[in-house]
Amino acid sequence: MLDWLRNHYPPYPVRKFLIEQSLRRPHSEGIAHHYDVSNEFYQLFLDKKFMFYSCADFDHEADTLEQAQTNKANFLLGLIDPQPGERILDLGCGWGGMLQHIYESTGDSDNILGYTLSNDQFEYANQRLPFRVELENFITKDYEPESFDKIYSIGAWEHVRPKDVPDVLSKLYTALSPGGRLVQHFFCSLVDGYHTWQLAGQFYFPGSHPPAYPSQVRAFEAAGFRISARSIHDYRPTLRAWFDNLSANQDRAIELVGLRTYHRYLVFFASAWRLFDESKAMLVRYRLDKPV
């Protein structure tokens, strides 16, 4: 009975109505709710080098979170293949870790740019990093044609609502130069619908409802992109590492954000772990090329 309730309550029409009501909220409100709680709080459980709040690559059982996030950064660097002089845009750049990795690879800080909707991340990046980060909504922004050679997102595409995906992909396709590349790292459900876990997700990410995997693939191809690479990755070890790190720093976390927020993140990590363990969602990476 409990499993049935966890997967089917409330009834589908009610779930659909409640999720659609939540999707009326501005993107900035949902981002602030989850990210603008304290940069130091995130430092308690994220890796120290990149501060990646996205799935790491635990290639070996003995890998630490630090090593696993380095593995992920190098994997994505290979997909992006940044070159000096290329105009590169990070959609939802977080604390700028991947942009920093690209800068260290190319030595070019003038042509890389990050967008974030988090005020805390924006202040952090502009105080510490040698390249531009702008407070910008990449979903609603209008882009100049052929203004970038490479565009990528790491854990930000989940915030693009289903109805907005075709329009955003069309804008990004236009923004890329011929032969340009879009790299995506995101999680999604396996089937379309308004699932109980997606309704529960509004408690953590209000206003977000990631489209299902089949819808994403169709949208990529409809926008004109050629799918050049795809891979599936296991999110569970990362979620466990975050849970363990936050638990180990309980006292400082509660001091920074309070008991309620501390518990909200612990429950989020645990419930997300179960979501992936039950194969209700998956983490995918894509390299999408714009033909010459």
Backbone torsions as a table, in degrees:
resi	resn	phi	psi	omega
1	MET	NA	-43.4	-179.1
2	LEU	-63.7	-40.7	178.0
3	ASP	-64.4	-38.5	178.3
4	TRP	-62.8	-45.0	179.7
5	LEU	-63.9	-39.1	-178.9
6	ARG	-64.2	-28.7	-176.0
7	ASN	-102.9	-15.2	-172.4
8	HIS	-131.6	0.8	-178.4
9	TYR	-109.2	140.2	-5.0
10	PRO	-73.7	175.5	-179.5
11	PRO	-55.5	153.8	-173.9
12	TYR	-50.8	-47.5	-179.1
13	PRO	-59.9	-35.0	179.4
14	VAL	-70.3	-44.0	177.6
15	ARG	-58.4	-47.0	-178.9
16	LYS	-59.8	-45.5	-179.4
17	PHE	-62.7	-46.9	-176.7
18	LEU	-65.9	-40.9	178.4
19	ILE	-65.8	-44.2	179.8
20	GLU	-64.4	-32.9	175.1
21	GLN	-65.9	-40.9	179.0
22	SER	-65.1	-32.4	-179.1
23	LEU	-71.4	-5.9	175.0
24	ARG	-78.9	-13.4	-177.0
25	ARG	-72.7	147.2	177.2
26	PRO	-62.3	146.9	177.7
27	HIS	-56.3	-40.6	-175.8
28	SER	-61.9	-32.6	-179.6
29	GLU	-66.6	-44.2	178.8
30	GLY	-66.1	-40.3	179.0
31	ILE	-64.3	-45.1	179.8
32	ALA	-61.7	-39.7	-178.7
33	HIS	-58.6	-39.5	-174.1
34	HIS	-95.8	-35.2	-171.2
35	TYR	-101.7	-29.5	-175.2
36	ASP	-91.6	57.2	178.0
37	VAL	-107.1	-30.4	178.8
38	SER	160.1	121.7	176.0
39	ASN	-61.9	-38.0	-179.2
40	GLU	-65.5	-34.2	176.9
41	PHE	-59.5	-46.7	178.8
42	TYR	-63.9	-32.7	179.5
43	GLN	-65.8	-18.4	179.5
44	LEU	-70.2	-25.7	-175.3
45	PHE	-126.5	-16.4	177.9
46	LEU	-81.7	167.7	175.1
47	ASP	-65.8	156.0	-173.0
48	LYS	-81.4	-32.1	-173.3
49	LYS	-78.5	-50.1	-172.6
50	PHE	-102.3	-24.4	-169.6
51	MET	52.0	50.2	177.3
52	PHE	-78.9	126.5	173.2
53	TYR	-106.9	59.9	-177.3
54	SER	-160.1	165.9	-172.3
55	CYS	-57.5	130.3	176.9
56	ALA	-94.5	170.2	178.9
57	ASP	-110.4	98.1	174.7
58	PHE	-85.2	85.5	-175.0
59	ASP	-72.0	-26.3	179.5
60	HIS	-133.0	150.6	-176.2
61	GLU	-57.7	-32.3	-176.8
62	ALA	-84.9	-3.5	-178.1
63	ASP	-60.7	135.1	170.3
64	THR	-82.2	170.3	175.6
65	LEU	-59.7	-38.9	-179.8
66	GLU	-61.0	-46.0	-179.8
67	GLN	-67.7	-39.7	-178.3
68	ALA	-65.2	-37.9	178.0
69	GLN	-72.8	-30.7	172.9
70	THR	-66.0	-40.9	175.7
71	ASN	-57.5	-45.6	-179.8
72	LYS	-63.0	-44.7	-179.7
73	ALA	-60.2	-40.9	-179.8
74	ASN	-71.0	-36.5	176.7
75	PHE	-60.7	-48.1	-179.5
76	LEU	-68.5	-33.5	177.0
77	LEU	-60.9	-38.4	177.5
78	GLY	-65.7	-37.2	177.9
79	LEU	-69.4	-42.3	-178.4
80	ILE	-73.2	-40.3	-179.9
81	ASP	51.8	59.9	-176.7
82	PRO	-71.8	142.4	178.5
83	GLN	-125.3	147.5	177.3
84	PRO	-54.8	135.3	179.1
85	GLY	93.0	-16.4	177.2
86	GLU	-74.9	141.9	177.8
87	ARG	-87.2	116.5	-170.4
88	ILE	-124.1	133.3	-178.1
89	LEU	-123.6	131.7	175.9
90	ASP	-104.9	116.6	179.5
91	LEU	-87.0	115.3	-177.9
92	GLY	70.2	62.8	-165.4
93	CYS	-78.2	-2.3	-179.7
94	GLY	61.0	-132.1	-179.4
95	TRP	-92.9	13.8	171.2
96	GLY	85.1	13.7	-174.8
97	GLY	-62.1	-42.6	-178.2
98	MET	-73.3	-36.7	175.5
99	LEU	-60.9	-40.0	177.6
100	GLN	-63.2	-39.9	179.2
101	HIS	-64.7	-39.6	176.9
102	ILE	-66.0	-43.1	178.4
103	TYR	-60.2	-41.8	179.0
104	GLU	-66.4	-28.2	179.5
105	SER	-78.5	-39.5	-172.9
106	THR	-103.0	-23.5	-174.7
107	GLY	73.1	9.2	-175.7
108	ASP	-111.7	107.5	178.7
109	SER	-97.8	-12.5	-173.9
110	ASP	-76.6	-24.8	-171.6
111	ASN	-109.8	9.9	178.3
112	ILE	-111.7	144.2	-172.4
113	LEU	-145.8	141.8	176.5
114	GLY	-123.8	144.6	173.4
115	TYR	-113.5	138.2	171.8
116	THR	-144.6	153.2	174.2
117	LEU	-105.2	0.3	179.9
118	SER	-90.3	122.5	177.6
119	ASN	-63.4	-39.7	-179.9
120	ASP	-63.9	-43.2	179.0
121	GLN	-67.2	-39.1	179.2
122	PHE	-60.4	-46.5	179.5
123	GLU	-65.5	-42.1	179.7
124	TYR	-59.9	-48.9	-176.3
125	ALA	-65.2	-42.9	-176.2
126	ASN	-74.6	-17.1	175.7
127	GLN	-85.5	-22.5	-168.6
128	ARG	-121.2	-20.7	-167.3
129	LEU	-109.9	148.7	-174.0
130	PRO	-90.3	26.0	179.7
131	PHE	-145.2	172.5	-173.7
132	ARG	-81.2	133.6	167.5
133	VAL	-129.0	128.4	-176.1
134	GLU	-116.1	147.6	175.4
135	LEU	-82.4	97.2	-168.8
136	GLU	-148.2	141.8	175.7
137	ASN	-91.9	105.2	-175.8
138	PHE	-69.1	-16.3	-178.5
139	ILE	-76.8	-41.8	-176.0
140	THR	-96.3	-10.4	-175.9
141	LYS	-66.7	144.9	170.6
142	ASP	-96.8	131.0	-175.0
143	TYR	-107.0	146.4	173.7
144	GLU	-71.7	139.1	178.8
145	PRO	-58.9	137.5	175.7
146	GLU	53.3	40.1	-177.5
147	SER	-92.1	-8.3	-179.9
148	PHE	-138.4	151.7	175.1
149	ASP	-97.1	-32.4	178.6
150	LYS	-136.8	136.1	173.8
151	ILE	-131.9	140.1	177.8
152	TYR	-147.5	160.3	172.3
153	SER	-140.8	142.9	180.0
154	ILE	-127.8	100.4	178.7
155	GLY	73.1	22.5	177.4
156	ALA	-115.0	-23.4	-177.0
157	TRP	-63.3	-21.7	178.3
158	GLU	-61.4	-20.8	-178.1
159	HIS	-86.7	-4.7	176.8
160	VAL	-83.6	119.0	-176.4
161	ARG	-73.7	151.8	-174.2
162	PRO	-50.3	-43.4	-177.3
163	LYS	-68.9	-20.1	-177.2
164	ASP	-92.1	-15.5	-173.5
165	VAL	-56.7	-50.6	-178.4
166	PRO	-59.0	-41.4	-178.6
167	ASP	-67.1	-43.6	-179.6
168	VAL	-64.9	-43.0	178.5
169	LEU	-63.1	-38.8	177.8
170	SER	-62.0	-41.7	179.8
171	LYS	-67.6	-40.0	179.8
172	LEU	-68.9	-38.0	177.0
173	TYR	-60.0	-44.8	178.9
174	THR	-66.1	-34.7	-178.0
175	ALA	-70.8	-20.5	-179.1
176	LEU	-85.6	144.1	173.4
177	SER	-72.2	157.1	175.5
178	PRO	-55.2	133.0	-175.2
179	GLY	84.1	2.6	179.9
180	GLY	-72.9	176.1	-170.1
181	ARG	-141.6	138.2	173.3
182	LEU	-117.6	124.6	178.8
183	VAL	-114.3	128.2	-176.2
184	GLN	-124.0	133.4	174.2
185	HIS	-128.1	113.5	-175.5
186	PHE	-157.8	163.2	171.9
187	PHE	-109.7	157.0	-177.7
188	CYS	-156.7	162.4	173.5
189	SER	-75.6	164.4	-178.8
190	LEU	-87.8	-23.6	-178.9
191	VAL	-134.1	151.5	178.1
192	ASP	-68.7	158.9	176.2
193	GLY	140.0	-174.0	177.8
194	TYR	-119.6	89.4	-171.6
195	HIS	-86.3	158.1	179.4
196	THR	-58.8	-40.5	-178.6
197	TRP	-67.1	-28.7	177.4
198	GLN	-73.4	-32.2	173.6
199	LEU	-67.5	-44.6	177.1
200	ALA	-61.0	-31.9	179.9
201	GLY	-63.4	-20.1	178.7
202	GLN	-65.8	-21.8	177.2
203	PHE	-69.1	-30.1	-177.4
204	TYR	-99.3	-42.7	-179.4
205	PHE	-127.5	73.7	-178.3
206	PRO	-60.4	132.8	178.3
207	GLY	90.3	3.3	178.8
208	SER	-111.5	139.7	-179.6
209	HIS	-153.4	83.8	-174.5
210	PRO	-59.4	132.6	175.8
211	PRO	-64.2	156.9	-179.4
212	ALA	-73.9	162.4	-176.5
213	TYR	-55.2	-49.2	-178.8
214	PRO	-60.2	-37.7	179.1
215	SER	-64.4	-38.3	-179.7
216	GLN	-63.3	-47.1	-177.8
217	VAL	-62.2	-44.7	178.9
218	ARG	-61.1	-40.1	-178.3
219	ALA	-67.7	-39.7	177.2
220	PHE	-58.2	-47.8	-176.9
221	GLU	-70.1	-38.1	179.4
222	ALA	-65.0	-29.9	179.7
223	ALA	-74.4	-14.5	178.6
224	GLY	108.6	-1.2	-178.2
225	PHE	-75.6	148.8	171.7
226	ARG	-101.7	122.8	-179.9
227	ILE	-77.5	114.2	-175.5
228	SER	-103.3	-22.1	179.7
229	ALA	-156.6	144.5	175.9
230	ARG	-146.6	138.8	176.1
231	SER	-146.3	153.4	179.4
232	ILE	-116.1	138.6	-173.6
233	HIS	-131.9	156.0	-175.4
234	ASP	-94.7	115.7	-177.5
235	TYR	-81.8	-19.1	-169.6
236	ARG	-59.1	-44.7	-179.9
237	PRO	-61.9	-33.4	178.5
238	THR	-67.3	-45.7	-179.8
239	LEU	-62.4	-39.2	177.5
240	ARG	-64.8	-41.1	179.7
241	ALA	-63.7	-42.8	177.7
242	TRP	-62.9	-43.4	178.8
243	PHE	-59.3	-47.3	-178.0
244	ASP	-65.0	-42.3	-179.7
245	ASN	-64.5	-43.4	-179.3
246	LEU	-66.8	-40.6	177.7
247	SER	-61.0	-39.1	-179.5
248	ALA	-68.5	-19.9	-179.4
249	ASN	-113.7	33.7	-174.2
250	GLN	-54.1	-49.9	-173.8
251	ASP	-61.6	-46.0	-179.2
252	ARG	-68.4	-37.7	179.2
253	ALA	-61.9	-45.9	-179.9
254	ILE	-65.6	-36.6	177.1
255	GLU	-62.2	-37.2	-176.8
256	LEU	-78.6	-44.3	-169.7
257	VAL	-124.4	-7.0	-178.9
258	GLY	92.3	161.1	-175.2
259	LEU	-65.3	-40.1	-176.3
260	ARG	-63.3	-46.9	-180.0
261	THR	-68.0	-39.0	176.7
262	TYR	-56.9	-47.6	179.8
263	HIS	-66.9	-35.1	179.7
264	ARG	-59.6	-40.9	-179.7
265	TYR	-72.9	-38.8	177.1
266	LEU	-61.1	-44.7	179.1
267	VAL	-65.4	-38.7	178.1
268	PHE	-59.9	-48.0	-178.8
269	PHE	-63.1	-42.3	-178.4
270	ALA	-68.1	-44.0	-178.5
271	SER	-70.3	-35.9	176.5
272	ALA	-65.7	-38.9	176.7
273	TRP	-57.3	-45.4	-179.0
274	ARG	-66.7	-36.4	178.6
275	LEU	-57.3	-46.6	179.6
276	PHE	-74.1	-33.6	179.4
277	ASP	-65.3	-30.5	179.2
278	GLU	-91.8	7.7	176.4
279	SER	58.4	37.2	174.7
280	LYS	-90.7	-14.8	177.4
281	ALA	-146.6	161.7	177.4
282	MET	-145.5	156.5	179.4
283	LEU	-103.3	123.0	-177.2
284	VAL	-126.0	155.2	172.5
285	ARG	-128.5	140.1	-179.3
286	TYR	-131.5	141.4	163.5
287	ARG	-109.1	120.6	-176.8
288	LEU	-118.8	122.8	-176.4
289	ASP	-105.9	141.5	171.8
290	LYS	-93.9	122.7	-177.9
291	PRO	-59.0	151.1	178.1
292	VAL	-68.7	NA	NA
